[in-house]
Amino acid sequence: MAEATTTNAGYDFTGDLIEACSCFAPCPCWVADDPDGGACWSFTGYYVRSGASRGVDISDLSLISLVQIPGHVHD
């Protein structure tokens, strides 16, 4: 029998993620490497199928993030 787990994260949701960038696959920024060509331009799209954040229902919402990384992601 599995044990129940409780978290105090303030959010709980499920959904989908899509990401694309100007680097060759896989994106080197995910592993803290230099971006291809010296810079990385990307978008990340999120679709929340169901869930809540701090008690607010965020089901059926979408979010898009546009990112420009002009060099190494840690710089």
N, C-alpha and C positions, 0 to 999 in steps of 0.2 A: 504494500500500500504506500503510495507516494505521500510525502509530507507537504502541507500547504506552506507557501512562502509569502511573507508580507514585506512590502517595501514602503518607504516614506518618500518616494521620488516626487510626488505631486503630479505625476502624469502616468497614464496607462493607455496605450493606443496600438492599433495594428493598421498597416497600410502598405503602400507601394512606393518605391524609389526609382528614379531614373536619373542618370548622370551622363553627361558628355562633355568633352573638353578638346582643346586644340592640340593636345599631346598625342603621341602614339599610344595605343592600348598596351598594357594597362597604364593608367595615369601615374606618373612617378611621384606626384604630390602625396598620394595616399601612403607612400612608404618613406616620406621625408627625403626624397631625392630631388635633384635639380630638374625643373621642367624642360621638356624638349624645346629647343629653340630659344631658351632663356626666359620665357614667360608662359603663363598658362591662362587661358580664358575658358571659363566653364559655366555650365548651368546645371542646377540640380532641381529636380521636380519631386515633390512629395504629394501623395494623395492619402489622406487619413480615412480609412474605411469606417472605423469605429473607435471611439475612445473619448477620454476626458483629460483636461489639463487644469490642475488646481480647482477641480469641481465644475469646470465649464465644459459642456459637450462640444467636441470638435469633430464629430462624425461628419463625413461627406464634405470635408474641406480640402482645398489644395493650396500649396505654397510653392513658389518658384524662387530660387536663389541664383543671382547672377554674380559671378566672382571673377576678379582679375587679380592674378598673382604675378607681380612683375619680376619675380626671381625666386629664390629658394623660399619655401613656405615658412620656414622658421626665422628667416631674416625679416 
